[in-house]
């Protein structure tokens, strides 16, 4: 297994992608260390908690990629393959949130506050990761005539999909515009994640209602992913790809619904005091 990993590393070309994703993960882990400090865990527990973050993220990212972006009967990668591709950012983030929640429950820490203070790290990881996707040429968008569209880079995944293999993919996905430019959806998502990141930091500084930062972020980011889903090409038809928009909608609806309930209850408690 180690030999396979070394071969994969040596054959990997787009180091910017790897570096940015590692930087995003380090940012996420850094926020986790910062959040854990006030609760005074011992060093062994802190180390175990931080070490688990990238492992859980990679597991969730690979699992969601297999479910939504591949044909499960013949997947290009398997769950535990040591390959530097075949991951879903959203799946990794979602699994890490579950991990954070379980950790808070086990340590008897207020979950909403715990998730709130991890939120900037989650969005920082998303922002850097999508810039890495842009530089790598993966997760590319659909054709556009908008002036901010980016041209196909010869030899890129988008070039091969839209130019070299265009006729082969026509039955799988129809797009409304034929153009020599495509939507930079990776940068759209990165920009949205950055905006949400700064909003989260602002709300944390204002000591917002516990849970507001995380729930608002989960709702807005999921809605953004839902919108961008229709601007992103899907070169691989996944077994459950058609359910992905529903997942975004469910997560957004639950997050914003719980947030609304918390705000109403908080106002009622203030009025009765």
C-alpha positions as CSV (number, residue, x, y, z in Angstrom):
1,X,0.0,0.0,0.0
2,X,2.8,2.4,0.8
3,X,4.5,1.6,-2.5
4,X,1.3,2.5,-4.3
5,X,1.0,5.8,-2.4
6,X,4.6,6.7,-3.4
7,X,4.0,5.9,-7.0
8,X,0.9,8.0,-7.0
9,X,2.8,10.9,-5.5
10,X,5.6,10.6,-8.0
11,X,3.2,10.6,-11.0
12,X,1.1,13.5,-9.7
13,X,1.5,16.6,-11.8
14,X,-0.6,19.4,-10.3
15,X,1.1,20.1,-7.0
16,X,-0.8,23.3,-6.5
17,X,-4.0,21.3,-6.1
18,X,-2.3,19.1,-3.4
19,X,-0.7,22.0,-1.6
20,X,-3.9,24.1,-1.4
21,X,-5.9,21.1,-0.2
22,X,-3.3,20.4,2.5
23,X,-3.4,24.1,3.4
24,X,-7.1,24.0,3.7
25,X,-7.0,20.9,6.0
26,X,-4.3,22.5,8.2
27,X,-6.5,25.6,8.5
28,X,-9.4,23.4,9.6
29,X,-7.2,21.6,12.1
30,X,-5.8,24.9,13.3
31,X,-9.3,26.2,14.1
32,X,-10.1,22.9,15.9
33,X,-7.0,23.3,18.1
34,X,-8.0,26.8,18.9
35,X,-11.6,25.8,19.7
36,X,-10.5,22.9,22.0
37,X,-8.1,25.0,24.1
38,X,-10.7,26.6,26.5
39,X,-12.0,23.2,27.4
40,X,-8.6,22.1,28.7
41,X,-8.4,18.6,27.2
42,X,-5.2,16.7,27.8
43,X,-2.6,16.5,25.1
44,X,-3.4,12.9,24.1
45,X,-7.1,13.6,23.6
46,X,-6.4,16.8,21.7
47,X,-3.9,14.9,19.4
48,X,-6.3,12.1,18.8
49,X,-9.1,14.6,18.0
50,X,-7.0,16.6,15.6
51,X,-5.6,13.5,13.9
52,X,-9.1,12.2,13.3
53,X,-10.1,15.2,11.3
54,X,-8.2,14.5,8.0
55,X,-9.0,10.8,8.2
56,X,-12.7,11.4,8.7
57,X,-12.7,14.1,5.9
58,X,-11.0,11.8,3.4
59,X,-13.4,8.9,4.2
60,X,-16.4,11.1,3.8
61,X,-15.0,12.8,0.6
62,X,-14.3,9.4,-1.0
63,X,-17.6,7.9,0.1
64,X,-19.7,10.7,-1.3
65,X,-17.7,10.7,-4.6
66,X,-18.4,7.0,-5.0
67,X,-22.1,7.5,-4.3
68,X,-22.8,10.5,-6.4
69,X,-20.2,10.8,-9.1
70,X,-19.4,7.2,-10.1
71,X,-21.2,4.1,-11.4
72,X,-21.1,1.8,-8.3
73,X,-21.0,-1.2,-10.6
74,X,-17.7,-0.1,-12.1
75,X,-16.1,2.7,-10.0
76,X,-12.7,4.2,-11.1
77,X,-11.6,4.2,-7.5
78,X,-12.6,2.2,-4.4
79,X,-13.2,3.4,-0.9
80,X,-9.7,2.9,0.5
81,X,-7.7,3.4,-2.7
82,X,-4.6,5.5,-2.1
83,X,-5.2,7.7,-5.1
84,X,-5.0,11.5,-5.2
85,X,-8.3,11.9,-7.0
86,X,-11.9,10.8,-6.6
87,X,-13.1,13.0,-3.7
88,X,-16.2,15.1,-2.9
89,X,-15.5,18.3,-0.9
90,X,-19.0,18.5,0.4
91,X,-19.0,14.9,1.5
92,X,-15.8,15.5,3.4
93,X,-17.1,18.6,5.1
94,X,-20.4,16.9,6.0
95,X,-18.6,13.9,7.6
96,X,-16.3,16.2,9.6
97,X,-19.4,18.1,11.0
98,X,-20.8,14.7,12.2
99,X,-17.4,14.0,13.7
100,X,-17.3,17.4,15.5
101,X,-20.8,16.8,16.8
102,X,-20.0,13.3,18.2
103,X,-16.8,14.7,19.8
104,X,-18.7,17.5,21.5
105,X,-21.4,15.1,22.8
106,X,-18.7,12.7,24.2
107,X,-16.9,15.6,26.0
108,X,-20.2,17.1,27.2
109,X,-19.5,20.4,25.4
110,X,-22.3,22.6,24.2
111,X,-22.7,21.4,20.6
112,X,-23.9,24.6,19.0
113,X,-21.1,26.7,20.4
114,X,-18.6,24.0,19.4
115,X,-19.9,23.9,15.8
116,X,-20.0,27.7,15.5
117,X,-16.4,28.1,16.3
118,X,-15.4,25.4,13.9
119,X,-17.3,27.0,11.1
120,X,-14.6,29.5,9.8
121,X,-12.2,26.5,9.5
122,X,-14.8,24.6,7.4
123,X,-15.3,27.5,5.0
124,X,-11.6,28.2,4.8
125,X,-11.0,24.6,3.9
126,X,-13.7,24.8,1.2
127,X,-12.3,28.1,-0.2
128,X,-8.8,26.8,-0.6
129,X,-9.9,23.4,-1.8
130,X,-11.9,24.8,-4.7
131,X,-9.1,27.1,-5.8
132,X,-7.0,23.9,-5.9
133,X,-9.8,22.3,-8.1
134,X,-9.6,25.3,-10.4
135,X,-5.8,25.0,-10.8
136,X,-6.2,21.3,-11.3
137,X,-8.9,21.7,-13.9
138,X,-11.3,19.3,-12.2
139,X,-14.9,20.0,-11.2
140,X,-15.2,22.3,-14.3
141,X,-18.3,24.2,-15.4
142,X,-20.6,24.3,-18.4
143,X,-20.1,26.5,-21.5
144,X,-21.0,30.2,-21.2
145,X,-20.9,33.3,-23.3
146,X,-20.4,35.5,-20.2
147,X,-17.3,37.7,-20.4
148,X,-15.9,36.2,-17.2
149,X,-15.9,32.7,-18.7
150,X,-12.5,31.0,-19.0
151,X,-11.1,29.4,-22.2
152,X,-10.5,25.7,-22.4
153,X,-6.8,24.9,-21.7
154,X,-5.6,22.4,-24.3
155,X,-5.2,19.0,-22.7
156,X,-7.3,19.9,-19.7
157,X,-10.2,17.7,-18.5
158,X,-12.7,20.3,-19.8
159,X,-11.0,20.5,-23.2
160,X,-11.1,16.7,-23.6
161,X,-14.7,16.6,-22.4
162,X,-16.1,19.4,-24.5
163,X,-13.8,19.4,-27.6
164,X,-12.2,16.0,-28.0
165,X,-15.0,13.8,-26.8
166,X,-17.9,16.2,-27.3
167,X,-20.0,13.8,-29.5
168,X,-19.5,10.9,-27.1
169,X,-21.1,13.0,-24.3
170,X,-24.0,14.6,-26.1
171,X,-26.5,11.9,-25.0
172,X,-25.4,12.2,-21.3
173,X,-25.6,15.9,-20.9
174,X,-27.0,18.7,-23.0
175,X,-26.0,22.3,-22.4
176,X,-27.8,25.3,-23.7
177,X,-24.7,27.2,-25.0
178,X,-21.9,26.2,-27.3
179,X,-18.9,28.4,-26.6
180,X,-15.1,28.4,-26.3
181,X,-15.5,29.5,-22.6
182,X,-16.8,27.7,-19.5
183,X,-18.1,28.9,-16.1
184,X,-15.3,29.0,-13.5
185,X,-17.6,27.3,-11.0
186,X,-14.7,26.4,-8.7
187,X,-13.9,30.1,-8.3
188,X,-17.6,30.9,-7.8
189,X,-17.7,28.4,-4.9
190,X,-14.4,29.6,-3.5
191,X,-15.6,33.2,-3.5
192,X,-18.9,32.2,-1.8
193,X,-17.1,30.2,0.8
194,X,-14.8,33.3,1.6
195,X,-17.9,35.6,1.9
196,X,-19.5,33.1,4.3
197,X,-16.2,32.8,6.2
198,X,-16.0,36.5,6.8
199,X,-19.7,36.6,7.8
200,X,-19.1,33.8,10.3
201,X,-16.1,35.7,11.8
202,X,-18.2,38.8,12.1
203,X,-21.1,37.0,13.8
204,X,-18.7,35.2,16.2
205,X,-17.2,38.5,17.1
206,X,-20.7,39.9,17.8
207,X,-21.4,36.8,20.0
208,X,-24.4,35.8,18.0
209,X,-27.0,33.3,19.3
210,X,-25.4,29.8,19.8
211,X,-25.9,27.8,16.6
212,X,-26.7,30.8,14.4
213,X,-23.2,30.9,12.8
214,X,-23.1,27.2,11.9
215,X,-26.7,26.8,10.9
216,X,-26.7,29.9,8.7
217,X,-23.4,28.8,7.1
218,X,-24.7,25.3,6.5
219,X,-27.9,26.7,4.9
220,X,-26.2,29.3,2.7
221,X,-23.4,27.0,1.6
222,X,-25.7,24.1,0.7
223,X,-28.0,26.5,-1.3
224,X,-24.9,27.8,-3.1
225,X,-23.9,24.2,-3.9
226,X,-27.4,23.6,-5.2
227,X,-27.3,26.5,-7.5
228,X,-23.8,25.7,-8.8
229,X,-24.8,22.1,-9.5
230,X,-26.5,23.4,-12.6
231,X,-23.5,25.3,-13.8
232,X,-21.1,22.4,-13.3
233,X,-20.4,19.7,-15.9
234,X,-20.9,16.1,-14.8
235,X,-18.5,14.1,-16.9
236,X,-19.2,11.0,-14.9
237,X,-22.8,9.9,-14.4
238,X,-23.0,8.7,-10.8
239,X,-25.5,6.1,-9.6
240,X,-27.2,8.6,-7.2
241,X,-26.2,11.8,-8.9
242,X,-29.8,12.7,-9.5
243,X,-30.3,12.8,-5.7
244,X,-27.5,15.2,-5.0
245,X,-29.6,18.4,-5.4
246,X,-32.1,16.9,-3.0
247,X,-29.3,16.4,-0.5
248,X,-28.3,20.0,-0.7
249,X,-32.0,21.1,-0.4
250,X,-32.6,18.9,2.6
251,X,-29.4,20.1,4.5
252,X,-30.3,23.7,3.7
253,X,-33.9,23.3,4.7
254,X,-33.1,21.6,8.0
255,X,-30.4,24.1,8.9
256,X,-32.4,27.2,8.2
257,X,-35.5,25.6,9.7
258,X,-33.7,24.8,13.0
259,X,-32.2,28.3,12.9
260,X,-35.6,29.9,12.6
261,X,-37.0,27.8,15.5
262,X,-34.0,28.9,17.7
263,X,-34.5,32.5,16.8
264,X,-38.2,32.4,17.6
265,X,-37.6,30.6,20.9
266,X,-34.9,33.1,21.8
267,X,-37.2,36.0,21.2
268,X,-40.0,34.4,23.2
269,X,-37.6,33.9,26.2
270,X,-36.4,37.5,26.0
271,X,-40.0,38.8,26.0
272,X,-41.0,36.7,29.0
273,X,-38.1,37.9,31.1
